[in-house]
Amino acid sequence: MVDRLGKLLRTYGTFLRGAPGTCLWLVILFATTVFIRHASPRLAHHILERRSTNLHYLAIDPVQVLISSALYIAGGGWFLYFVLYNIFHAPVERRLGTARWLGVVAFAHIGATYLSEGVLYWAIRHGHAPERAKYTLDYGVSYALAGVQAVLTYLLVRPWRYLYLAAVVLFYGLPLIQSRNFTAIGHFSAVLLGLACYPLTWNQPGDWDPVGWVRERWRQSHHRRPGPRRSAS
C-alpha cells in the first residue's frame, strides 16, 4: 500500500512539473483563500472590493484589478478548484506550454471581463440596471477556467472532442438562457474566447484520449509485480 501511494505521488509530481504555472497559481489561491477566511468580514470585504473588476475600478486602475482579481476564489472552496485545475488547466499547460496557456488564460479573463462589464455599462446607461451596479464585487478565476476548458476541445481525440464541446457549451449556455445575468454573459464569452484561441493549438494534434489516459493510469496503479517465489522445503 505504501509503495503504491509513493508511486502515485511520484506520478503526480511528474505531471505537475509539466504545469508550473498551474501549480504556482494554486499555491497563491491557497494562500489568499486562507487569508480571507481568517480576516474579519470588514477587512475581507475591503480587500475584495479593491480587487474587483467592476466598472468603477476598471476605470480607475484596470491593470491592477485585472491581475489581482484572478488571485482570489469567488465561492466553491480551494479544494474544488484544486480538482478543476488539475483536470483542465494542467493538461492544457502541459500540451501548449506555459506561455501559450497563459495567453489563453489572459485572453479569456480580460476579454470576458470587458465584454460582461460592457453589457452592464450599456444596461446602466439605458436604465436596465441600477447605478450602484458599477460597484458590484466581481473577482475570481472562473472566466479563465471557462476559456481553458474551451480550448481543451482542440486537444482531445475524436469523438470525445465533440461530446466534450457540447457539454461545455451546454454547461455555460443554459445559465445564459435562463438568467441572462452578467456573470453568465462573462462565462459564455470566456468559452467563445477560448475557442477563438485555436491558432495556439495548431502544432498540437488533437490526440489526447482522456478515457484511455484514465484507464491506463488505473491499470498502472493497480498493477502488482509478482513477488519472489518461495523455494519448496
Secondary structure in CASP SS format (residue, H / E / C, confidence):
PFRMAT SS
TARGET T0000
AUTHOR 0000-0000-0000
METHOD secondary structure of the structure
MODEL  1
M C 1.00
V H 1.00
D H 1.00
R H 1.00
L H 1.00
G H 1.00
K H 1.00
L H 1.00
L H 1.00
R H 1.00
T H 1.00
Y H 1.00
G H 1.00
T H 1.00
F H 1.00
L H 1.00
R H 1.00
G C 1.00
A C 1.00
P H 1.00
G H 1.00
T H 1.00
C H 1.00
L H 1.00
W H 1.00
L H 1.00
V H 1.00
I H 1.00
L H 1.00
F H 1.00
A H 1.00
T H 1.00
T H 1.00
V H 1.00
F H 1.00
I H 1.00
R H 1.00
H H 1.00
A C 1.00
S C 1.00
P H 1.00
R H 1.00
L H 1.00
A H 1.00
H H 1.00
H H 1.00
I H 1.00
L H 1.00
E H 1.00
R H 1.00
R C 1.00
S C 1.00
T C 1.00
N C 1.00
L H 1.00
H H 1.00
Y H 1.00
L H 1.00
A H 1.00
I H 1.00
D C 1.00
P H 1.00
V H 1.00
Q H 1.00
V H 1.00
L H 1.00
I H 1.00
S H 1.00
S H 1.00
A H 1.00
L H 1.00
Y C 1.00
I C 1.00
A C 1.00
G C 1.00
G C 1.00
G C 1.00
W H 1.00
F H 1.00
L H 1.00
Y H 1.00
F H 1.00
V H 1.00
L H 1.00
Y H 1.00
N H 1.00
I H 1.00
F H 1.00
H H 1.00
A H 1.00
P H 1.00
V H 1.00
E H 1.00
R H 1.00
R H 1.00
L H 1.00
G C 1.00
T H 1.00
A H 1.00
R H 1.00
W H 1.00
L H 1.00
G H 1.00
V H 1.00
V H 1.00
A H 1.00
F H 1.00
A H 1.00
H H 1.00
I H 1.00
G H 1.00
A H 1.00
T H 1.00
Y H 1.00
L H 1.00
S H 1.00
E H 1.00
G H 1.00
V H 1.00
L H 1.00
Y H 1.00
W H 1.00
A H 1.00
I H 1.00
R H 1.00
H C 1.00
G C 1.00
H C 1.00
A C 1.00
P C 1.00
E H 1.00
R H 1.00
A H 1.00
K H 1.00
Y H 1.00
T C 1.00
L C 1.00
D C 1.00
Y C 1.00
G C 1.00
V C 1.00
S H 1.00
Y H 1.00
A H 1.00
L H 1.00
A H 1.00
G H 1.00
V H 1.00
Q H 1.00
A H 1.00
V H 1.00
L H 1.00
T H 1.00
Y H 1.00
L H 1.00
L E 1.00
V C 1.00
R C 1.00
P C 1.00
W H 1.00
R H 1.00
Y H 1.00
L H 1.00
Y H 1.00
L H 1.00
A H 1.00
A H 1.00
V H 1.00
V H 1.00
L H 1.00
F H 1.00
Y H 1.00
G H 1.00
L H 1.00
P H 1.00
L H 1.00
I H 1.00
Q H 1.00
S C 1.00
R C 1.00
N C 1.00
F H 1.00
T H 1.00
A H 1.00
I H 1.00
G H 1.00
H H 1.00
F H 1.00
S H 1.00
A H 1.00
V H 1.00
L H 1.00
L H 1.00
G H 1.00
L H 1.00
A C 1.00
C C 1.00
Y H 1.00
P H 1.00
L H 1.00
T H 1.00
W C 1.00
N C 1.00
Q C 1.00
P C 1.00
G C 1.00
D C 1.00
W E 1.00
D C 1.00
P H 1.00
V H 1.00
G H 1.00
W H 1.00
V H 1.00
R H 1.00
E H 1.00
R H 1.00
W H 1.00
R H 1.00
Q H 1.00
S H 1.00
H C 1.00
H C 1.00
R C 1.00
R C 1.00
P C 1.00
G C 1.00
P C 1.00
R C 1.00
R C 1.00
S C 1.00
A C 1.00
S C 1.00
END
